[in-house]
């Protein structure tokens, strides 16, 4: 959720660079999570 808020905050302030960086970070995290789940390498908390 905090990743989404970072994207929205950057957009709201008109900071395109921060929005891009926040979105790239979010996509990287989602990608890593999906790969971990598909390969069975994720840990259950």
CNS distance restraints for C-alpha pairs under 8 A (distance, minus, plus):
assign (resid   1 and name CA) (resid   5 and name CA) 6.46 0.50 0.50
assign (resid   2 and name CA) (resid   6 and name CA) 6.17 0.50 0.50
assign (resid   3 and name CA) (resid   7 and name CA) 6.44 0.50 0.50
assign (resid   3 and name CA) (resid  22 and name CA) 6.89 0.50 0.50
assign (resid   3 and name CA) (resid  23 and name CA) 7.91 0.50 0.50
assign (resid   3 and name CA) (resid  25 and name CA) 7.98 0.50 0.50
assign (resid   3 and name CA) (resid  26 and name CA) 6.01 0.50 0.50
assign (resid   4 and name CA) (resid   8 and name CA) 6.27 0.50 0.50
assign (resid   4 and name CA) (resid  26 and name CA) 7.73 0.50 0.50
assign (resid   5 and name CA) (resid   9 and name CA) 5.91 0.50 0.50
assign (resid   6 and name CA) (resid  10 and name CA) 6.16 0.50 0.50
assign (resid   6 and name CA) (resid  19 and name CA) 7.56 0.50 0.50
assign (resid   6 and name CA) (resid  22 and name CA) 6.28 0.50 0.50
assign (resid   7 and name CA) (resid  11 and name CA) 6.26 0.50 0.50
assign (resid   7 and name CA) (resid  18 and name CA) 7.68 0.50 0.50
assign (resid   7 and name CA) (resid  19 and name CA) 5.14 0.50 0.50
assign (resid   7 and name CA) (resid  20 and name CA) 7.91 0.50 0.50
assign (resid   7 and name CA) (resid  22 and name CA) 5.42 0.50 0.50
assign (resid   7 and name CA) (resid  23 and name CA) 6.18 0.50 0.50
assign (resid   8 and name CA) (resid  12 and name CA) 5.98 0.50 0.50
assign (resid   8 and name CA) (resid  19 and name CA) 7.57 0.50 0.50
assign (resid   9 and name CA) (resid  13 and name CA) 6.27 0.50 0.50
assign (resid   9 and name CA) (resid  19 and name CA) 7.97 0.50 0.50
assign (resid  10 and name CA) (resid  14 and name CA) 6.19 0.50 0.50
assign (resid  10 and name CA) (resid  15 and name CA) 5.16 0.50 0.50
assign (resid  10 and name CA) (resid  16 and name CA) 6.92 0.50 0.50
assign (resid  10 and name CA) (resid  18 and name CA) 5.66 0.50 0.50
assign (resid  10 and name CA) (resid  19 and name CA) 4.87 0.50 0.50
assign (resid  11 and name CA) (resid  15 and name CA) 6.00 0.50 0.50
assign (resid  11 and name CA) (resid  16 and name CA) 6.70 0.50 0.50
assign (resid  11 and name CA) (resid  19 and name CA) 5.87 0.50 0.50
assign (resid  15 and name CA) (resid  19 and name CA) 6.18 0.50 0.50
assign (resid  16 and name CA) (resid  20 and name CA) 6.08 0.50 0.50
assign (resid  17 and name CA) (resid  21 and name CA) 6.18 0.50 0.50
assign (resid  18 and name CA) (resid  22 and name CA) 5.97 0.50 0.50
assign (resid  19 and name CA) (resid  23 and name CA) 6.04 0.50 0.50
assign (resid  20 and name CA) (resid  24 and name CA) 6.06 0.50 0.50
assign (resid  21 and name CA) (resid  25 and name CA) 6.11 0.50 0.50
assign (resid  22 and name CA) (resid  26 and name CA) 6.15 0.50 0.50
assign (resid  23 and name CA) (resid  27 and name CA) 6.10 0.50 0.50
assign (resid  24 and name CA) (resid  28 and name CA) 6.09 0.50 0.50
assign (resid  25 and name CA) (resid  29 and name CA) 6.23 0.50 0.50
assign (resid  26 and name CA) (resid  30 and name CA) 6.19 0.50 0.50
assign (resid  27 and name CA) (resid  31 and name CA) 5.99 0.50 0.50
assign (resid  28 and name CA) (resid  32 and name CA) 6.16 0.50 0.50
assign (resid  29 and name CA) (resid  33 and name CA) 6.17 0.50 0.50
assign (resid  30 and name CA) (resid  34 and name CA) 6.16 0.50 0.50
assign (resid  31 and name CA) (resid  35 and name CA) 6.16 0.50 0.50
assign (resid  32 and name CA) (resid  36 and name CA) 6.03 0.50 0.50
assign (resid  33 and name CA) (resid  37 and name CA) 6.18 0.50 0.50
assign (resid  33 and name CA) (resid  42 and name CA) 7.67 0.50 0.50
assign (resid  34 and name CA) (resid  38 and name CA) 6.10 0.50 0.50
assign (resid  35 and name CA) (resid  39 and name CA) 6.04 0.50 0.50
assign (resid  36 and name CA) (resid  40 and name CA) 5.88 0.50 0.50
assign (resid  36 and name CA) (resid  41 and name CA) 4.89 0.50 0.50
assign (resid  36 and name CA) (resid  42 and name CA) 5.00 0.50 0.50
assign (resid  37 and name CA) (resid  41 and name CA) 6.31 0.50 0.50
assign (resid  37 and name CA) (resid  42 and name CA) 5.56 0.50 0.50
